[in-house]
Amino acid sequence: MPATWVQYPPLESVTRPNVETAAAAFYLGRQPQTLRVWACNENGPLRPIRVHGRLAWPVAEIKRVLGVK
C-alpha cells in the first residue's frame, strides 16, 4: 500500500464533470503515467481537456469506456 493512500468514491456517485489524472487512473485501472501518455499521443480510449496546463478527464467519457451508466 502506498504511503499516501487515497480512497475515491464509487464512479456511479461522482457528480463532478471532470476528475484529475490520479482519480481517472484509479477508475480505469491504469497507472497515472499511462493516462499522461494517452494525452500526449492522443491515442487512448478517451481524451482529457486541459485546464491551465493540467489534465482533466471527463467523467462521462470514463463511464462510457467502462460501460457504467
Sequence and secondary structure as in RCSB ss.txt:
>XXXX:A:sequence
MPATWVQYPPLESVTRPNVETAAAAFYLGRQPQTLRVWACNENGPLRPIRVHGRLAWPVAEIKRVLGVK
>XXXX:A:secstr
  SS      GGG  SSEE HHHHHHHHTS HHHHHHHHHHT SSS  EEETTEEEEEHHHHHHHHT  
